Amino acid sequence: MNKQSSEQLKGIAILLVVFGHLFVTKFINSSNVAFAYLGAQGVAIFLILSGYGMTTSFLIKGMNKGFLVRRMRTVLLPYSLVTLLWFMYDYSNGKMYPIKTIMLSLSGFDFKLTMDATMWYISFILIWYLYFYLIFSLKLPNILKVGLLFGFAYLLRYHSRVDFTESVYWQWGLHAIMFPLGALFALVRLDNLSERIVNVGLSFVGFMGLGIYIINLKNNGLGLGPYMLSNLSFAIATVSLMIILERFGIYSRLLSFIGSISFEIYLFEAVFMYKLCLPYVLPNKALSLSLYILVLVGSSIFLKKGVRFALKVSTRSPSLNREDVQVQRLSS
C-alpha cells in the first residue's frame, strides 16, 4: 500500500462507520442484516491500516524518541480538544462531571466511556501504540516482535472481565487481532514477483475474503469468533480491491478527501448524531442528512486545519529545542 491507497481505504472505513451508526439509530430502516455490521468492518480496516503504517514506518526509519510522541499527539490533541468541547457543552446545559472523569476522558483512558461510547477506539489504539513502541524497541527479530503483538492480542481477546474494562470488553475482544495483522502484512515483501503474479494473488485473496464474508455473515450473531472472522474477511477483501485499483491507476478524489479527514469525522460523527440529533432536526430526511453531512465535514476540516496551525505556531516558540521542532514538523 502507498499513501494514496491508504487514504482511500480510510475514506471507505469512515463511511462504513457513519452509515453503520445511521442504521443503528434507525435513520436507515432496512431489514438487511449486513447494515448492522458496517461500523465494525470500518474499524477493522482502520486498525489494519494502523498496524501496517506503524510497522512500515519502523522498517524505513527505525525507532527513535519521536516515534511514539508523534503518534500519541496525532490522536490525543484533536481528540482532547473535541472532548473538551463536549464537556463545555454539557456544562452550559447544567451537567457536571467529577474531575477524575474529566481528566481520564481528556487523556483517552476513560474506560467507562462517559462522554461518547464510540470513543472506545481511542484507548484501544493508544494502548496498541504504547505496546508497539515497547516491543519494537527491543533487539529482537521483526517476526518475533509481530508474534508478541499477536500474544498481546490474545490477552485483549480473552482477558478476564473486570469492572473498569467492562464497557470496552466486547470491542477490544472483537478487534483484537486487526492491528497485529496489519503489522504482519507490512513484513510481507513481493519485490521478486512479477506485477501479473501480484495482481492475480491480490485478486485471489480479495475474492476469498469476500466469499468468506458472505458465507459467514449470517453467523455474526453467534458470538465474537464468527463476528471477528466476518470483519476480517471483509477488511481483507476491501484492502485487496483498493490496492488492485490503485495499481491500475484507478482512484477517487472524493474518497481520498474523505480519508484525509477521516479521524476528525470519527471524533464528531457520533455526538452530532446521538446527542445533537442533526440527522433528525428537519422534517425531510434528505435535507436533514445533508445538514448533518455539511456540518460534519465542515467541523472536521476546521479541526484538522486548526490543529495543524497550532502545531506550526508552536514550532516558532523559542523555548522549544531543535529536536522538538523537528518532531513537530514531521507530524504536520
PAPAFI-632591 format. One line per field, with one value per residue (C-alpha): z, x, y; residue number from 1. Coordinates in Angstrom, 2 decimals. Each point is the difference from the previous one (the first is absolute). Layout:
BEGIN
z: (Z; ...)
x: (X; ...)
y: (Y; ...)
num: (NUM; ...)
***
This chain:
BEGIN
z: (0.00; -0.60; 1.45; -2.76; 0.47; 3.79; -0.16; -2.14; 2.38; 2.90; -2.00; -0.45; 3.66; 1.40; -2.39; 1.31; 3.58; -0.69; -1.96; 2.54; 2.73; -2.17; -0.18; 3.76; 0.67; -2.44; -2.33; -2.64; 0.28; -1.58; 0.70; -1.54; 2.84; -1.74; 0.94; 3.68; -0.32; -2.19; 2.87; 1.31; -3.50; -0.37; 3.31; -1.16; -3.06; 2.15; 2.36; -2.79; -1.63; 3.32; 0.65; -3.58; 0.10; 3.30; -0.99; -3.42; 1.62; 2.40; -2.83; -1.91; 2.77; 3.00; 3.56; 1.60; 2.82; -2.26; -1.41; 2.84; 0.73; -3.53; -0.04; 3.49; -0.78; -3.35; 1.84; 3.34; -1.05; -2.23; 2.19; 3.18; -1.64; -1.20; 3.34; 1.81; -2.32; 1.03; 3.69; -0.53; -1.83; 2.85; 2.57; -1.81; 0.34; 3.74; -0.08; 2.18; 0.11; 2.65; -0.58; -0.23; -2.82; -1.87; 0.27; -1.03; -2.94; -1.24; 0.23; -2.03; 2.79; 1.30; -0.33; 1.21; -3.25; 1.89; -2.76; -3.20; -0.20; -3.44; 1.47; 1.20; -3.06; 1.45; 3.05; -2.13; -2.59; 2.65; 1.80; -3.28; -0.64; 3.43; -0.29; -3.56; 1.12; 2.90; -2.07; -3.09; 2.14; 0.94; -1.96; -1.31; -3.49; -1.55; -0.44; 3.72; 0.81; -2.06; 1.75; 3.32; -1.41; -0.66; 3.54; 1.34; -2.30; 1.61; 3.42; -1.27; -1.46; 3.01; 3.00; 3.07; 0.30; 2.66; 0.99; -1.48; -3.48; -0.15; -2.45; -2.45; 0.48; -3.05; -2.46; 1.09; -0.44; -3.36; -1.54; 1.88; -2.94; -2.59; 1.00; 0.14; -3.32; -1.56; 1.49; -1.44; -3.45; 0.13; 0.29; -3.22; -2.94; -3.60; -1.73; -1.76; -1.52; -3.32; -0.10; -1.58; 2.76; 2.67; -1.62; -0.32; 3.60; 1.29; -2.04; 1.42; 3.56; -0.59; -1.43; 2.74; 2.65; -1.64; -0.20; 3.67; 0.95; -1.92; 1.29; 3.60; 0.13; 1.42; 2.84; 1.36; 2.76; 1.40; 1.83; -0.27; -2.03; -3.08; 0.24; 0.05; -3.00; -1.94; 0.69; -0.84; -3.30; -0.99; 0.82; -1.96; -3.02; 0.12; 0.45; -2.86; -2.32; 0.70; -0.50; -3.35; -1.13; 1.03; -1.91; -3.13; 0.61; 1.10; 2.99; 1.36; 0.98; 2.19; 1.96; 0.40; 1.34; 2.45; 1.05; 0.68; 2.67; 1.08; 3.58; 0.48; -1.40; 2.47; 2.91; -0.92; -1.72; 2.98; 2.22; -2.90; -0.64; 3.52; 2.22; -2.44; -2.21; -3.15; -2.39; 1.55; 0.45; -3.27; -1.02; -3.34; 0.33; -3.06; 1.16; 3.55; -1.17; -2.25; 2.98; 2.09; -2.71; -0.58; 3.69; 0.48; -2.91; 0.78; 3.66; -0.96; -2.42; 2.57; 2.69; -2.27; -1.15; 3.54; 1.43; -2.87; 0.55; 3.74; -0.64; -2.46; 2.46; 2.77; -2.15; -0.03; 3.81; 1.07; 3.02; -2.18; -0.63; -3.46; 0.43; 1.07; -3.00; -2.38; 1.51; -0.37; -3.61; -0.85; 1.59; -1.89)
x: (0.00; 1.02; -1.37; -2.59; -1.53; 0.06; -1.78; -2.74; -0.32; -0.38; -2.73; -1.85; 0.51; -1.46; -2.96; -0.69; 0.12; -2.34; -2.55; 0.20; -0.98; -2.79; -1.37; 0.33; -1.97; -2.71; 0.58; 0.47; -2.85; 1.01; -0.51; 3.38; 2.12; 3.23; -0.59; 0.24; 3.69; 1.30; 1.54; 2.02; 1.28; 1.14; 1.88; 1.69; 1.34; 1.26; 1.86; 1.61; 1.16; 1.37; 2.00; 1.26; 0.94; 1.87; 1.97; 0.86; 1.18; 2.15; 1.52; 0.91; 1.02; 0.66; -0.95; 0.81; -1.31; -2.43; -1.59; -2.48; -0.40; -1.14; -2.65; -1.30; -0.30; -1.70; -2.76; -0.16; 0.15; -3.11; -1.80; 0.60; -1.12; -3.26; -0.63; 0.60; -2.57; -2.60; 0.75; -0.52; -3.25; -1.31; 1.16; -1.96; -3.06; 0.53; 1.63; 3.10; 2.63; 2.55; 3.55; 1.24; -2.44; 1.01; 3.73; -0.41; -2.18; 2.40; 2.92; -1.88; -0.18; -3.53; -0.93; -3.52; -0.52; -1.79; -0.06; -0.27; -0.38; 1.63; 3.26; 1.01; 2.23; 2.17; 1.16; 0.34; 2.29; 2.04; 0.64; 1.12; 2.33; 1.58; 0.42; 1.35; 2.62; 1.02; 0.31; 1.62; 2.60; 1.36; 2.85; -1.97; -0.74; -2.91; -2.10; 0.37; -1.09; -3.13; -0.53; 0.03; -2.65; -2.20; 0.67; -1.24; -3.03; -0.78; -0.01; -2.31; -2.31; -0.16; 0.85; -2.18; -2.96; 0.58; -2.07; 2.18; 0.21; -3.56; -1.12; 2.83; 0.26; -2.07; 1.59; 3.55; -0.64; -1.72; 2.84; 2.96; 1.87; -0.45; 2.96; 2.55; -1.32; 0.80; 3.49; 0.41; -1.09; 2.70; 2.69; -1.12; 2.26; -1.09; 2.90; 1.19; -3.40; -1.26; -2.81; -2.34; 0.57; -0.54; -3.27; -1.24; 0.96; -1.75; -3.09; -0.05; 0.37; -2.70; -2.53; 0.79; -0.60; -3.26; -1.18; 0.75; -1.77; -3.17; -0.09; 0.67; -2.26; -3.01; 2.15; 1.09; -2.59; 1.46; 2.86; 3.34; 1.70; -2.28; -0.43; 3.77; 0.44; -2.64; 1.62; 3.45; -1.07; -1.88; 3.04; 2.38; -2.32; -0.28; 3.73; 0.85; -2.51; 1.27; 3.64; -0.87; -1.93; 2.88; 2.47; -2.11; -0.11; -3.65; -0.76; -2.64; 0.83; -3.10; 1.07; 3.49; -1.44; -2.26; 2.92; 2.16; -2.48; -1.22; 1.30; -1.59; -3.29; 0.16; 0.45; -3.16; -2.40; -1.48; -0.66; -1.47; -2.22; -0.92; 0.19; -0.75; -2.27; 1.00; -1.37; -3.44; -0.28; -1.89; -3.25; 1.44; 2.53; 2.01; 0.37; 0.79; 2.67; 1.46; 0.22; 1.68; 2.59; 0.67; 0.54; 2.03; 2.36; 0.31; 0.83; 2.53; 1.81; 0.04; 1.41; 2.70; 1.15; -0.21; 2.22; 2.45; 0.18; 0.53; 2.89; 1.61; -0.29; 1.52; 3.07; 0.79; 0.21; 3.59; -0.39; -0.08; 3.23; 1.09; -1.12; -3.52; -0.31; 1.05; -2.51; -2.84; 0.91; -0.07; -3.42; -1.51)
y: (0.00; 3.58; 3.23; 0.35; -3.45; 0.32; 3.38; -1.52; -2.93; 2.43; 1.73; -3.30; -0.91; 3.22; -0.17; -3.52; 1.30; 2.93; -2.00; -2.82; 2.45; 1.42; -3.53; -0.51; 3.20; -1.20; 2.95; -2.69; -2.47; -3.26; -3.67; -0.80; -1.35; 1.04; 3.67; -0.86; -0.88; 2.84; 1.96; -2.94; -0.75; 3.59; -0.20; -3.22; 1.82; 2.90; -2.33; -2.02; 3.24; 1.23; -3.15; 0.00; 3.69; -0.15; -3.09; 1.42; 3.23; -2.01; -2.03; 3.15; 2.42; -2.20; 0.89; 3.35; 2.17; 1.81; -3.20; -0.40; 3.72; 0.80; -2.68; 0.64; 3.70; -0.64; -1.87; 1.81; 3.65; 0.07; -2.54; 2.01; 3.23; -1.54; -1.71; 3.29; 1.56; -2.59; 0.60; 3.72; -0.69; -2.14; 2.55; 2.72; -2.22; -0.46; -3.45; -0.44; -2.75; -1.03; 1.27; -3.59; -0.76; 3.14; -0.75; -3.64; 1.00; 2.68; -2.44; -2.61; -2.58; 0.33; -3.67; 0.85; 1.97; 2.75; 2.58; -2.07; -3.78; -0.11; 1.32; -3.47; 0.03; 2.79; -1.94; -3.13; 1.58; 1.84; -3.28; -1.52; 2.95; -0.36; -3.76; 0.26; 2.53; -2.23; -3.17; 1.52; 1.77; -3.44; -1.57; -2.96; -1.35; 1.88; -3.13; -0.75; 3.56; -0.48; -3.32; 1.87; 2.34; -3.01; -1.21; 3.31; -0.26; -3.36; 1.67; 2.74; -2.60; -2.29; 2.20; -0.44; 2.33; 2.64; 3.02; 2.72; -1.63; -1.32; 2.71; -0.71; -3.77; -0.95; 2.44; -0.81; -3.69; 0.42; 2.01; -1.49; -1.58; 2.78; 2.19; -2.86; -1.31; 3.36; -0.22; -3.50; 1.16; 2.70; -2.68; -1.70; 0.87; -0.68; 1.78; -3.15; -0.81; 1.31; 2.56; -2.54; -2.56; 2.66; 1.12; -3.58; -0.71; 3.10; -0.87; -3.53; 1.27; 2.61; -2.46; -2.50; 2.68; 1.05; -3.60; -0.67; 3.22; -0.89; -3.59; 1.02; 3.08; -1.85; -1.36; 3.40; -0.11; -3.22; 1.72; 1.75; -2.74; 0.02; 3.77; 0.51; -2.34; 1.91; 3.38; -1.32; -1.57; 3.17; 2.15; -2.24; 0.01; 3.80; 0.58; -2.39; 1.66; 3.52; -1.01; -1.59; 3.08; 2.24; -2.17; 0.56; 3.74; 0.06; 2.18; 2.35; 3.56; 0.07; -3.09; 1.43; 3.26; -1.83; -2.19; 3.07; 1.19; -3.46; 0.25; 3.42; -1.33; -2.87; 2.40; 1.94; -2.39; -1.86; 3.03; 1.95; -3.01; -1.16; 3.09; 2.84; -2.16; 1.88; -2.67; 0.58; 3.78; 0.53; -1.72; -1.08; -2.83; 0.99; 3.60; -1.08; -2.43; 2.69; 2.36; -2.70; -0.71; 3.70; 0.73; -3.19; 0.66; 3.70; -0.66; -2.66; 2.29; 2.80; -2.32; -1.40; 3.44; 1.37; -2.75; 0.37; 3.78; -0.48; -2.38; 2.40; 2.88; -2.09; -0.74; 3.73; 0.14; 0.83; -2.29; -3.09; -1.83; -1.11; -3.61; 1.02; 2.30; -2.76; -2.44; 2.49; 0.76; -3.68; -0.45; 2.94)
num: (1; 2; 3; 4; 5; 6; 7; 8; 9; 10; 11; 12; 13; 14; 15; 16; 17; 18; 19; 20; 21; 22; 23; 24; 25; 26; 27; 28; 29; 30; 31; 32; 33; 34; 35; 36; 37; 38; 39; 40; 41; 42; 43; 44; 45; 46; 47; 48; 49; 50; 51; 52; 53; 54; 55; 56; 57; 58; 59; 60; 61; 62; 63; 64; 65; 66; 67; 68; 69; 70; 71; 72; 73; 74; 75; 76; 77; 78; 79; 80; 81; 82; 83; 84; 85; 86; 87; 88; 89; 90; 91; 92; 93; 94; 95; 96; 97; 98; 99; 100; 101; 102; 103; 104; 105; 106; 107; 108; 109; 110; 111; 112; 113; 114; 115; 116; 117; 118; 119; 120; 121; 122; 123; 124; 125; 126; 127; 128; 129; 130; 131; 132; 133; 134; 135; 136; 137; 138; 139; 140; 141; 142; 143; 144; 145; 146; 147; 148; 149; 150; 151; 152; 153; 154; 155; 156; 157; 158; 159; 160; 161; 162; 163; 164; 165; 166; 167; 168; 169; 170; 171; 172; 173; 174; 175; 176; 177; 178; 179; 180; 181; 182; 183; 184; 185; 186; 187; 188; 189; 190; 191; 192; 193; 194; 195; 196; 197; 198; 199; 200; 201; 202; 203; 204; 205; 206; 207; 208; 209; 210; 211; 212; 213; 214; 215; 216; 217; 218; 219; 220; 221; 222; 223; 224; 225; 226; 227; 228; 229; 230; 231; 232; 233; 234; 235; 236; 237; 238; 239; 240; 241; 242; 243; 244; 245; 246; 247; 248; 249; 250; 251; 252; 253; 254; 255; 256; 257; 258; 259; 260; 261; 262; 263; 264; 265; 266; 267; 268; 269; 270; 271; 272; 273; 274; 275; 276; 277; 278; 279; 280; 281; 282; 283; 284; 285; 286; 287; 288; 289; 290; 291; 292; 293; 294; 295; 296; 297; 298; 299; 300; 301; 302; 303; 304; 305; 306; 307; 308; 309; 310; 311; 312; 313; 314; 315; 316; 317; 318; 319; 320; 321; 322; 323; 324; 325; 326; 327; 328; 329; 330; 331; 332)
***
